[in-house]
Amino acid sequence: MRSAVVGARAGCRIRVPRSYHGEPTPAAVGPQRTRMPDDGAVQLPVMPPVAPMLAKAVDRIPPGQHYEPKWDGFRSVVFRDGDEVEIGSRKERPMTRYFPEIVEAFTAALPPRCVVDGEIVVADAEGVGLDFEALLQRVHPAASRVRRLAAETPAAFVAFDLLALDDEDLTGRPYTERRARLATLVEPPLGPHPIAGGVHLTPVTTDLDTATEWFSQFEGAGLDGLIAKKGDLTYQPDKRVMSKIKHARTADCVVAGYRVHKSGPDAVGSLLLGLYAEDGTLASVGVIGAFPLARRKELFAQMQEYVTSFDDHPWAWAKQEEGTRTPREAEHSRWNAQKDLSFVPLRPELVVEVRYDHMEGVRFRHTAQFARWRPDREPGSCTFAQLERPVRFDLADVLGAS
């Protein structure tokens, strides 16, 4: 079998069900089938939906295991049964309609009947690093935009586990066997950029020194750390039986606002963080929000003396300049249209030290964690200059590492 850069392929059906849980989805892209997985459209030894196997965070790389890069994309279990392809997600909801090029690639590259676990990723404009922001833009309700973005920013699928092949359920087999069989199915990609579309096999090593080197180098390509798996590990959906090792860093940030918690108007849901750019503007870089309820109420009382109006706030909505990222730019979440993202402005006088793993553009890639207050720091000293930037590394070298 060969992987392929996405192109038109006659006869391939993009299957877009209502959803695994019965919710209606937006209008489908291209020809669609209306049958659900349980009525014969897909008949595989492992049936959708499947919650992916998960990893628990550990402080250091555990010895004596198998190590893979931790890709930074959309986790997905993909089901293929002939021309029928379904793309699952971490929340077990279908993503098929958003990635028609993944459907094409799976049909072109992999066996007619298989279930594969992996990650959907998008490369940056240079084709050498991952671009999570571009990947987020791919989840869009308009069919015309889905088709356009599939051509402009094609996604690729990086495979790292095989759950089923033909009529055989492999979830009870050890990881080493599943990996060996997966490696026989995925060949090197075609096309000018190895990650610009197609199906790829993640590298793996059992050498701890190599894994340590990968942990340092691969961050420069936008990857998220390492995953460690025991050789005899069976596939256990929704269980944290793997290990993940992520980068740990700290930054001092300005607290510029808060959102109210869902429990009531007297508790803080999250604190909004900012860093000063070279031109003196305060950029929105993320939030911290993992607090016990009692602490949320304490924070609400603590923040009241700093509450201000938007008239003189650095994120004043009326004064927002085009191209400047502030929390106002997306008051409603792309993932939850009912989620209110408005916030209460605070005078930018408090400084907090937070823990984070890495940046995605000018923002923390994941929700930062509270470390401590920094009353000894001046807000104006909280700039991007304090952040550690990894050395650039090419995705092609990541995929060819093993």
JOPEDA-V736829 format. One record per pair of residues at least 12 apart in sequence whose ideal C-beta (glycine too) atoms are under 10 Angstrom apart, sorted by the first residue. I is the first residue (numbers start at 1). J is the second residue. D is the distance in whole Angstrom. If there is no record, write none. Layout:
BEGIN
i;j;d
I;J;D
I;J;D
END
This chain:
BEGIN
i;j;d
1;108;9
1;109;6
1;110;6
1;111;7
1;184;9
1;185;6
1;186;7
1;187;7
1;199;9
2;108;8
2;109;6
2;186;9
2;187;5
2;188;8
2;189;9
2;190;7
2;198;9
2;199;9
3;105;7
3;106;10
3;108;8
3;109;4
3;110;8
3;156;9
3;157;9
3;159;10
3;185;10
3;186;6
3;187;6
3;188;7
3;189;5
3;190;7
3;191;9
3;194;10
3;197;9
3;198;4
3;199;5
3;200;7
3;201;9
4;101;10
4;104;8
4;105;6
4;106;10
4;107;9
4;108;4
4;109;6
4;189;8
4;190;6
4;191;8
4;197;8
4;198;6
4;199;8
5;101;9
5;104;9
5;105;8
5;108;9
5;154;8
5;156;9
5;189;7
5;190;5
5;191;4
5;192;9
5;193;9
5;194;10
5;196;7
5;197;4
5;198;5
6;99;10
6;100;8
6;101;4
6;102;8
6;103;9
6;104;5
6;105;6
6;108;8
6;150;7
6;151;8
6;154;6
6;155;9
6;156;9
6;191;9
6;196;9
6;197;4
6;198;7
7;101;9
7;104;7
7;105;9
7;108;8
7;191;10
7;197;9
8;104;8
9;83;10
9;103;9
9;104;5
9;105;9
9;107;6
9;108;6
11;31;10
11;83;7
11;107;9
12;30;9
12;31;9
12;83;6
12;84;10
12;85;8
12;100;9
12;103;7
12;104;6
12;106;9
12;107;5
12;108;8
13;30;8
13;31;6
13;32;8
13;33;6
13;41;10
13;82;9
13;83;5
13;84;6
13;85;8
13;103;8
13;107;9
14;28;7
14;29;6
14;30;5
14;31;7
14;32;7
14;33;9
14;83;9
14;84;9
14;85;7
14;86;10
14;87;10
14;96;6
14;97;7
14;99;9
14;100;5
14;102;10
14;103;5
14;104;8
14;107;10
15;28;9
15;31;9
15;32;7
15;33;5
15;34;9
15;35;8
15;37;9
15;41;7
15;42;8
15;79;9
15;81;9
15;83;8
15;84;5
15;85;6
15;86;6
15;87;9
15;94;9
15;96;6
15;97;9
15;103;8
16;28;4
16;29;7
16;30;9
16;31;9
16;32;5
16;33;8
16;34;9
16;86;9
16;87;10
16;94;7
16;96;5
16;97;5
16;98;10
16;100;10
16;103;10
17;32;9
17;33;8
17;34;8
17;35;8
17;36;6
17;37;7
17;41;8
17;42;9
17;48;9
17;86;7
17;94;6
17;96;8
17;97;10
18;34;9
18;36;7
18;94;9
19;36;9
19;49;9
19;92;9
19;93;6
19;94;6
20;36;9
20;37;7
20;38;10
20;48;6
20;49;4
20;50;10
20;86;9
20;88;8
20;89;9
20;91;9
20;92;6
20;93;6
20;94;6
21;49;8
21;91;9
21;92;7
21;93;7
21;94;10
22;36;9
23;93;8
25;93;9
25;94;7
25;95;10
25;96;9
25;97;6
25;98;10
25;141;9
26;97;7
26;98;10
26;140;9
26;141;5
26;142;8
26;143;8
26;146;9
27;97;8
27;141;8
27;142;9
27;143;5
27;146;10
28;96;8
28;97;5
28;100;10
28;143;7
28;146;10
29;96;9
29;97;5
29;98;8
29;99;9
29;100;5
29;103;9
29;142;10
29;143;5
29;144;9
29;145;10
29;146;5
29;147;6
29;150;8
30;97;9
30;100;6
30;103;9
30;143;8
30;146;9
30;147;8
32;96;9
32;97;8
33;83;9
33;84;7
35;84;9
36;48;10
37;49;8
37;79;8
37;81;9
37;84;9
37;86;7
37;94;9
40;81;10
40;84;10
41;81;8
41;82;10
41;84;6
41;86;9
42;79;6
42;80;9
42;81;5
42;82;9
42;84;5
42;85;9
42;86;6
42;113;9
42;115;10
43;81;6
43;82;10
43;84;9
43;113;9
43;167;9
44;79;6
44;80;8
44;81;6
44;84;10
44;86;10
44;113;6
44;114;8
44;115;6
44;163;9
44;164;6
44;165;10
44;166;9
44;167;8
44;169;9
45;113;9
45;115;8
45;163;9
45;164;5
45;165;9
45;166;8
45;167;6
45;168;6
45;169;4
45;170;8
45;171;9
46;77;9
46;79;8
46;114;9
46;115;5
46;163;5
46;164;4
46;165;10
46;168;10
46;169;6
46;170;8
46;171;6
46;235;9
46;237;9
47;79;8
47;81;10
47;86;10
47;115;9
47;164;9
48;77;7
48;78;10
48;79;5
48;86;6
48;87;10
48;88;6
48;92;8
48;94;8
48;115;8
49;77;8
49;79;9
49;86;9
49;88;6
49;89;9
49;91;9
49;92;4
49;93;8
49;94;8
49;237;9
50;77;5
50;79;8
50;88;6
50;92;7
50;115;7
50;117;8
50;163;7
50;164;10
50;171;9
50;235;9
50;237;5
50;238;9
51;75;10
51;77;8
51;88;9
51;89;10
51;90;8
51;91;8
51;92;6
51;236;10
51;237;5
51;238;4
51;239;9
52;75;5
52;76;8
52;77;6
52;88;8
52;89;9
52;90;6
52;92;9
52;117;6
52;118;9
52;119;10
52;161;9
52;163;10
52;235;9
52;237;7
52;238;7
52;239;10
53;75;10
53;77;9
53;117;7
53;161;7
53;163;9
53;171;9
53;175;10
53;229;9
53;233;8
53;234;9
53;235;6
53;236;5
53;237;6
53;238;7
53;239;6
53;240;8
53;241;6
53;242;7
54;75;9
54;90;9
54;236;9
54;237;9
54;238;7
54;239;6
54;240;4
54;241;8
54;242;7
54;244;9
55;70;8
55;225;10
55;226;10
55;227;6
55;228;8
55;229;9
55;239;10
55;240;6
55;241;8
55;242;4
55;243;6
55;244;4
55;245;9
55;246;10
56;239;10
56;240;4
56;241;8
56;242;8
56;243;6
56;244;7
57;225;9
57;240;9
57;243;8
57;244;6
57;245;8
57;246;7
57;248;10
57;357;10
58;226;10
58;228;8
58;242;10
58;243;5
58;244;7
58;245;6
58;246;9
59;245;8
59;246;10
59;248;8
60;212;10
60;243;10
60;245;7
61;208;6
61;211;6
61;212;6
61;214;10
61;215;7
61;225;10
61;226;6
61;228;7
61;243;8
61;245;5
62;208;9
62;211;10
62;226;10
62;228;5
62;229;10
62;230;9
62;243;6
62;245;8
63;208;6
63;211;10
63;228;9
64;206;8
64;208;8
64;228;9
64;230;8
64;231;9
65;175;9
65;206;7
65;208;9
65;211;9
65;226;10
65;227;9
65;228;4
65;229;6
65;230;6
65;231;7
65;233;9
65;242;9
65;243;7
66;175;7
66;176;7
66;179;7
66;204;6
66;205;7
66;206;6
66;211;9
66;227;9
66;228;7
66;229;5
66;230;7
66;231;6
66;233;9
66;242;10
67;203;9
67;204;7
67;205;5
67;206;7
67;207;8
67;208;8
67;210;8
67;211;4
67;212;9
67;214;7
67;215;9
67;226;5
67;227;7
67;228;6
67;229;8
67;243;10
67;245;9
67;402;10
68;158;10
68;160;6
68;161;10
68;179;9
68;202;5
68;203;7
68;204;5
68;205;8
68;211;9
68;214;9
68;226;7
68;227;5
68;228;8
68;229;7
68;242;9
68;401;10
68;402;9
69;119;10
69;158;9
69;160;9
69;202;6
69;203;7
69;204;9
69;205;10
69;211;9
69;214;6
69;215;9
69;217;10
69;218;5
69;219;10
69;221;9
69;223;5
69;224;8
69;225;8
69;226;7
69;227;8
69;398;6
69;399;9
69;401;8
69;402;10
70;119;9
70;160;10
70;202;10
70;214;10
70;215;9
70;218;9
70;219;10
70;223;6
70;224;4
70;225;4
70;226;6
70;227;5
70;228;10
70;242;10
70;244;6
70;245;8
70;246;7
71;118;8
71;119;4
71;120;9
71;121;6
71;130;8
71;158;5
71;160;8
71;200;10
71;202;7
71;218;9
71;221;10
71;222;9
71;223;6
71;224;7
71;225;10
71;227;9
71;398;9
72;119;8
72;121;7
72;130;5
72;131;10
72;132;6
72;135;9
72;219;10
72;221;10
72;222;6
72;223;6
72;224;4
72;225;9
72;357;10
72;358;8
72;360;8
72;365;7
72;366;10
73;118;9
73;119;4
73;120;5
73;121;4
73;122;7
73;130;7
73;131;10
73;132;7
73;135;6
73;155;8
73;156;9
73;157;9
73;158;7
73;222;10
73;223;10
73;224;9
74;87;9
74;89;7
74;90;7
74;95;7
74;98;9
74;99;9
74;118;10
74;119;7
74;120;4
74;121;8
74;122;9
74;132;9
74;135;7
74;136;9
74;138;9
74;139;9
74;155;8
74;157;10
75;88;9
75;89;7
75;90;5
75;91;10
75;117;8
75;118;8
75;119;6
75;120;8
76;88;6
76;89;6
76;90;8
76;94;10
76;95;6
76;96;10
76;99;9
76;102;8
76;116;9
76;117;8
76;118;6
76;119;7
76;120;5
76;157;7
76;158;10
77;89;8
77;90;9
77;92;9
77;115;7
77;116;7
77;117;5
77;118;8
77;161;9
77;163;7
77;237;9
78;95;9
78;96;9
78;99;10
78;102;7
78;103;9
78;105;10
78;106;6
78;110;8
78;114;8
78;115;7
78;116;5
78;117;8
78;118;7
78;120;9
78;157;7
78;159;8
78;163;10
78;199;9
79;94;10
79;96;10
79;106;9
79;113;9
79;114;8
79;115;5
79;116;8
79;163;9
79;164;8
80;103;9
80;106;5
80;107;7
80;109;10
80;110;6
80;111;8
80;112;7
80;113;7
80;114;5
80;115;8
80;116;8
80;164;10
81;112;7
81;113;6
81;114;9
81;115;9
82;107;9
82;112;5
82;113;7
83;103;9
83;107;7
83;112;9
84;96;10
84;103;9
84;107;9
84;112;10
84;113;10
85;99;10
85;100;10
85;102;8
85;103;4
85;104;9
85;105;9
85;106;5
85;107;6
85;110;9
86;103;9
86;106;10
86;115;10
87;99;6
87;100;10
87;102;6
87;103;7
87;106;8
87;120;8
87;157;9
88;115;9
88;117;9
89;120;9
89;139;10
90;238;10
91;335;9
92;237;9
92;238;9
95;120;7
95;138;9
95;139;8
95;155;10
97;139;10
97;140;10
97;141;9
97;143;8
97;146;7
98;120;9
98;135;10
98;138;5
98;139;5
98;140;7
98;141;10
98;145;10
98;146;6
98;149;9
98;150;9
98;155;9
99;120;6
99;122;10
99;135;10
99;138;7
99;139;9
99;146;8
99;149;10
99;150;7
99;154;9
99;155;5
99;156;10
99;157;8
100;143;10
100;146;7
100;147;7
100;150;5
100;151;10
100;154;10
100;155;10
101;138;10
101;147;10
101;149;10
101;150;5
101;151;8
101;153;10
101;154;5
101;155;6
101;156;9
101;157;9
101;196;10
101;197;6
101;198;9
102;118;10
102;120;6
102;150;9
102;154;9
102;155;6
102;156;8
102;157;5
102;197;9
102;198;9
102;199;8
103;150;10
104;150;9
104;154;10
104;197;9
104;198;10
105;154;9
105;155;9
105;156;8
105;157;6
105;189;9
105;197;6
105;198;5
105;199;5
105;200;10
106;157;7
106;159;10
106;198;10
106;199;6
108;190;10
108;198;8
108;199;8
109;157;9
109;159;9
109;185;8
109;186;7
109;187;8
109;189;9
109;190;10
109;198;7
109;199;4
109;200;9
110;157;9
110;159;8
110;162;10
110;165;10
110;182;10
110;185;6
110;186;7
110;199;6
111;165;6
111;166;7
111;184;10
111;185;6
112;166;8
113;164;8
113;165;7
113;166;5
113;167;7
113;168;10
114;159;10
114;162;7
114;163;8
114;164;6
114;165;5
114;166;8
114;168;10
114;170;10
114;181;10
114;182;9
114;185;7
115;161;9
115;162;7
115;163;4
115;164;4
115;165;8
115;169;9
115;170;8
115;171;9
115;235;10
116;157;8
116;159;5
116;160;9
116;161;7
116;162;6
116;163;7
116;164;9
116;165;9
116;182;7
116;185;8
116;186;9
116;199;8
117;159;7
117;160;6
117;161;4
117;162;8
117;163;6
117;178;9
117;182;9
117;235;8
117;237;10
118;156;10
118;157;5
118;158;5
118;159;4
118;160;5
118;161;7
118;162;10
118;182;9
118;186;10
118;199;8
118;200;8
118;201;9
118;202;7
119;155;10
119;156;9
119;157;7
119;158;5
119;159;9
119;160;7
119;200;10
119;202;8
119;224;10
120;135;7
120;138;8
120;155;5
120;156;7
120;157;6
120;158;8
121;134;10
121;135;7
121;155;7
121;156;6
121;157;8
121;158;6
121;195;7
121;200;9
121;222;9
121;223;9
121;395;9
122;134;5
122;135;4
122;136;9
122;137;9
122;138;7
122;149;9
122;153;5
122;154;7
122;155;5
122;156;7
122;195;8
122;196;9
122;197;10
123;135;10
123;153;8
123;154;8
123;155;9
123;156;7
123;193;6
123;194;9
123;195;4
123;196;5
123;197;9
123;221;9
123;222;9
123;395;6
123;396;10
124;153;9
124;193;10
124;195;9
124;221;9
124;222;8
124;395;9
125;153;9
126;193;9
126;392;10
126;394;9
126;395;10
127;191;10
127;192;7
127;193;3
127;194;8
127;195;7
127;196;6
127;394;9
127;395;7
127;396;8
128;193;8
128;194;10
128;195;9
128;220;9
128;221;7
128;222;9
128;392;7
128;393;8
128;394;5
128;395;6
128;396;7
128;397;9
128;398;10
129;195;9
129;220;8
129;221;5
129;222;4
129;223;9
129;392;7
129;393;8
129;394;8
129;395;6
129;398;10
130;156;10
130;195;8
130;221;7
130;222;3
130;223;7
130;224;9
130;360;9
130;395;7
130;398;9
131;153;8
131;222;7
131;360;9
131;361;9
132;222;7
132;224;9
132;360;5
132;361;9
132;363;10
132;365;7
133;360;6
133;361;6
133;363;9
133;365;10
134;149;8
134;152;9
134;153;5
134;155;9
135;149;10
135;153;8
135;155;7
136;334;7
136;335;9
136;360;9
137;149;6
137;152;10
137;153;7
137;334;9
138;150;8
138;153;7
138;154;10
138;155;6
139;334;6
139;335;8
140;334;8
141;334;10
141;337;10
150;197;9
151;197;10
153;196;9
154;191;9
154;193;9
154;195;9
154;196;6
154;197;4
154;198;9
155;195;9
155;196;9
155;197;7
155;198;10
156;189;8
156;191;10
156;193;9
156;194;9
156;195;5
156;196;7
156;197;5
156;198;6
156;199;7
156;200;6
156;395;9
156;399;10
157;186;10
157;197;9
157;198;8
157;199;5
157;200;7
158;186;10
158;195;8
158;198;10
158;199;8
158;200;5
158;201;8
158;202;5
158;203;10
158;395;10
158;398;9
158;399;8
159;182;6
159;183;9
159;185;8
159;186;6
159;199;6
159;200;7
159;201;6
159;202;7
160;175;10
160;178;10
160;179;8
160;182;8
160;200;10
160;201;8
160;202;4
160;203;9
160;204;8
160;227;8
160;229;9
161;175;8
161;178;6
161;179;7
161;182;7
161;202;9
161;229;9
161;233;10
161;235;6
162;175;10
162;177;9
162;178;5
162;179;8
162;180;9
162;181;6
162;182;4
162;183;9
162;184;10
162;185;7
162;186;10
162;235;9
163;178;8
163;182;10
163;235;6
163;237;9
164;178;10
164;235;10
165;178;9
165;181;7
165;182;9
165;184;10
165;185;8
168;181;9
169;235;9
170;182;9
170;234;9
170;235;7
171;234;6
171;235;4
171;236;8
171;237;8
172;234;5
172;235;8
172;236;10
173;232;10
173;233;10
173;234;7
173;235;8
174;229;10
174;230;9
174;231;6
174;232;5
174;233;7
174;234;7
174;235;10
175;204;10
175;229;5
175;230;7
175;231;6
175;232;7
175;233;4
175;234;8
175;235;8
175;242;9
176;204;10
176;206;10
176;229;9
176;230;9
176;231;5
176;232;7
176;233;9
177;231;9
177;232;10
178;229;10
178;233;9
178;234;9
178;235;7
179;201;9
179;202;10
179;204;6
179;229;9
179;231;9
182;201;7
182;202;9
182;204;10
183;201;6
183;204;9
183;402;9
184;201;10
185;199;9
185;201;8
186;198;9
186;199;6
186;200;7
186;201;4
186;202;9
187;199;9
187;200;10
187;201;8
188;200;9
188;201;9
188;399;8
188;400;8
189;201;10
189;396;9
189;399;8
193;395;8
193;396;8
194;394;9
194;395;7
194;396;5
194;397;9
194;398;9
194;399;6
194;400;8
195;221;9
195;394;10
195;395;5
195;396;7
195;398;9
195;399;7
196;395;9
200;395;9
200;398;10
200;399;6
201;399;8
201;402;9
202;227;9
202;398;9
202;399;8
202;401;9
202;402;9
203;218;9
203;397;10
203;398;7
203;399;7
203;400;7
203;401;4
203;402;4
204;227;9
204;229;9
204;401;9
204;402;6
205;226;10
205;401;8
205;402;6
206;231;8
206;402;10
207;402;10
208;228;10
210;401;8
210;402;9
211;226;6
211;228;8
211;245;9
212;226;9
212;245;10
213;401;9
214;226;7
214;393;10
214;398;8
214;401;7
214;402;9
215;245;7
215;246;9
215;247;8
216;247;9
216;390;8
216;391;9
216;393;9
217;390;8
217;391;8
217;393;5
217;394;10
217;397;8
217;398;8
217;401;9
218;390;9
218;393;6
218;395;9
218;397;9
218;398;5
218;401;8
219;246;10
219;247;6
219;357;9
219;358;6
219;388;10
219;389;10
219;390;4
219;391;8
219;392;10
219;393;7
220;389;9
220;390;4
220;391;5
220;392;5
220;393;3
220;394;8
220;395;10
220;397;10
220;398;9
221;390;9
221;392;8
221;393;4
221;394;6
221;395;5
221;396;9
221;397;8
221;398;5
221;399;10
222;358;8
222;360;8
222;365;9
222;390;9
222;392;10
222;393;9
222;395;8
222;398;9
223;358;9
223;390;10
223;393;8
223;395;9
223;398;7
224;244;8
224;245;10
224;246;6
224;247;8
224;357;7
224;358;7
224;365;8
224;366;9
225;244;6
225;245;5
225;246;4
225;247;6
225;248;10
225;357;7
225;358;9
226;243;8
226;244;7
226;245;5
226;246;8
226;247;10
227;242;6
227;243;7
227;244;6
227;245;8
228;242;7
228;243;4
228;244;8
228;245;7
229;241;9
229;242;5
229;243;8
230;242;8
230;243;9
246;356;10
246;357;5
246;358;8
246;366;9
247;356;9
247;357;5
247;358;6
247;388;9
247;390;8
248;355;6
248;356;8
248;357;7
248;358;10
248;369;10
249;354;9
249;355;7
249;356;6
249;357;7
249;358;8
249;359;9
249;364;10
249;368;10
249;386;10
249;387;8
249;388;6
250;353;6
250;354;7
250;355;6
250;356;7
250;368;9
250;369;9
250;371;6
250;372;9
250;386;9
250;387;10
250;388;10
251;273;9
251;275;7
251;285;8
251;286;10
251;352;9
251;353;7
251;354;6
251;355;8
251;356;6
251;359;9
251;364;8
251;368;8
251;371;9
251;382;8
251;383;10
251;384;9
251;386;6
251;387;6
251;388;9
252;273;10
252;275;9
252;351;6
252;352;7
252;353;5
252;354;8
252;371;9
252;372;10
252;374;5
252;376;10
252;377;5
252;378;10
252;379;9
252;381;7
252;382;5
252;383;9
252;386;7
253;271;9
253;272;9
253;273;4
253;274;6
253;275;6
253;276;10
253;285;7
253;286;8
253;287;10
253;288;9
253;350;9
253;351;7
253;352;6
253;353;8
253;354;6
253;356;9
253;364;9
253;368;8
253;374;9
253;377;10
253;379;9
253;382;6
253;386;10
254;272;9
254;273;7
254;274;5
254;275;7
254;276;7
254;282;6
254;283;10
254;285;9
254;314;9
254;346;9
254;347;10
254;348;5
254;349;8
254;350;7
254;351;6
254;352;8
254;377;9
254;378;10
254;379;5
254;380;9
254;381;10
254;382;5
254;383;10
255;271;5
255;272;7
255;273;7
255;274;8
255;288;9
255;299;10
255;303;8
255;306;8
255;346;6
255;347;9
255;348;7
255;349;8
255;350;4
255;351;7
255;352;6
255;354;10
255;373;9
255;379;9
255;382;10
256;271;9
256;272;5
256;273;7
256;274;4
256;275;10
256;282;6
256;283;10
256;284;8
256;285;10
256;306;10
256;308;10
256;313;8
256;314;7
256;315;6
256;326;9
256;327;9
256;343;9
256;345;7
256;346;6
256;347;9
256;348;5
256;349;10
256;350;9
256;379;9
257;270;9
257;271;8
257;272;4
257;273;9
257;274;9
257;284;9
257;287;9
257;303;9
257;306;9
257;307;9
257;308;9
257;310;10
257;313;8
257;314;10
257;315;7
257;326;10
257;327;7
257;342;10
257;343;4
257;344;6
257;345;5
257;346;5
257;347;10
257;348;9
258;270;7
258;271;5
258;272;6
258;287;9
258;289;9
258;296;10
258;299;7
258;300;8
258;303;6
258;306;9
258;307;9
258;343;6
258;344;5
258;345;9
258;346;7
259;271;8
259;272;7
259;287;8
259;289;8
259;327;8
259;339;10
259;340;8
259;341;7
259;342;7
259;343;5
259;344;7
260;296;9
260;300;8
260;340;9
260;342;9
260;343;9
260;344;7
261;289;9
261;291;9
261;293;8
261;296;5
261;297;9
261;299;9
261;300;8
262;339;10
262;340;10
263;293;6
263;296;7
263;297;9
264;293;9
264;296;9
264;297;9
264;300;9
265;300;8
266;296;9
266;297;6
266;300;5
266;301;8
267;291;9
267;293;7
267;294;9
267;295;9
267;296;4
267;297;5
267;298;9
267;299;8
267;300;5
267;301;10
268;288;10
268;289;8
268;291;7
268;295;9
268;296;5
268;297;8
268;298;9
268;299;4
268;300;5
268;301;9
268;302;9
268;303;7
268;344;9
269;287;9
269;289;6
269;291;9
269;296;7
269;299;10
269;300;10
269;340;10
269;343;9
270;286;9
270;287;4
270;288;6
270;289;3
270;290;9
270;291;9
270;296;9
270;299;10
270;341;10
270;343;9
270;367;8
270;368;10
271;286;10
271;287;6
271;288;5
271;289;7
271;291;9
271;299;7
271;303;8
271;343;10
271;346;9
271;350;9
271;352;7
271;354;9
271;368;9
271;370;8
272;284;7
272;285;9
272;286;8
272;287;6
272;288;9
272;289;10
272;315;8
272;326;9
272;327;6
272;343;6
272;344;9
272;345;9
272;346;8
273;285;5
273;286;5
273;287;6
273;288;7
273;352;7
273;354;7
273;356;10
273;363;9
273;364;8
273;368;7
273;382;9
274;286;9
274;314;7
274;315;8
274;326;9
274;327;10
274;348;7
274;379;9
274;382;8
275;362;8
275;363;10
275;364;10
275;382;6
275;383;6
275;384;5
275;385;9
275;386;8
275;387;8
276;314;9
276;348;9
276;379;8
276;380;6
276;381;8
276;382;6
276;383;5
276;384;8
276;385;9
277;324;9
277;362;8
277;383;7
277;384;6
277;385;10
278;383;8
278;384;8
278;385;8
280;314;9
280;380;9
280;383;10
281;314;7
281;315;10
281;321;8
281;324;7
281;326;10
282;313;9
282;314;4
282;315;7
282;324;10
282;326;9
282;348;6
282;379;9
282;380;10
282;382;9
283;314;9
283;315;9
283;324;8
283;325;6
283;326;8
283;361;10
283;362;5
283;363;8
283;383;10
283;384;8
284;314;9
284;315;7
284;324;9
284;325;6
284;326;5
284;327;6
284;328;9
284;329;9
284;343;10
284;362;8
284;363;7
285;325;9
285;354;9
285;356;9
285;359;8
285;361;10
285;362;6
285;363;5
285;364;6
285;368;8
285;382;10
285;384;8
285;387;9
286;354;8
286;356;7
286;359;9
286;360;10
286;362;10
286;363;5
286;364;4
286;365;8
286;366;8
286;367;7
286;368;5
287;327;9
287;343;9
287;354;9
287;363;10
287;364;8
287;367;6
287;368;7
288;352;7
288;354;6
288;355;9
288;356;9
288;364;9
288;367;7
288;368;5
288;369;6
288;370;5
288;371;9
289;367;6
289;368;9
289;369;9
289;370;9
290;367;7
290;368;9
290;369;6
290;370;7
291;370;7
295;370;9
299;370;10
300;344;10
302;350;9
302;373;10
303;344;8
303;346;6
303;350;8
304;344;9
304;346;9
305;346;9
305;347;9
305;349;10
306;344;10
306;345;9
306;346;4
306;347;5
306;348;9
306;349;6
306;350;6
307;344;6
307;345;7
307;346;6
307;347;8
308;344;9
308;345;5
308;346;6
308;347;5
308;348;9
308;349;10
309;345;7
310;328;9
310;344;10
310;345;5
311;345;9
312;345;9
312;347;9
313;326;10
313;345;4
313;346;8
313;347;8
313;348;8
314;326;8
314;345;9
314;347;10
314;348;6
315;327;7
315;328;7
315;329;10
315;343;8
315;345;7
315;348;9
316;328;9
316;345;8
317;329;10
317;331;10
317;342;10
317;345;9
325;361;9
325;362;7
325;363;8
326;343;10
327;341;6
327;342;8
327;343;5
327;345;10
328;341;9
328;342;8
328;343;8
329;341;9
331;343;9
347;379;9
348;379;5
348;380;9
348;382;9
349;378;10
349;379;6
350;373;7
350;374;9
350;375;8
350;377;10
350;379;8
351;373;7
351;374;4
351;375;7
351;376;8
351;377;4
351;378;8
351;379;6
351;380;10
351;381;8
351;382;6
352;368;9
352;370;7
352;371;8
352;372;7
352;373;6
352;374;6
352;377;9
352;382;9
353;368;10
353;370;8
353;371;4
353;372;5
353;373;8
353;374;5
353;377;8
353;382;10
354;367;10
354;368;4
354;369;6
354;370;6
354;371;6
354;372;9
354;374;10
355;368;6
355;369;4
355;370;8
355;371;5
356;368;5
356;369;7
356;371;10
356;387;9
357;369;10
358;387;9
358;388;9
358;389;9
358;390;7
359;384;9
359;387;6
359;388;9
359;389;8
359;390;9
362;384;7
362;387;10
364;387;10
END
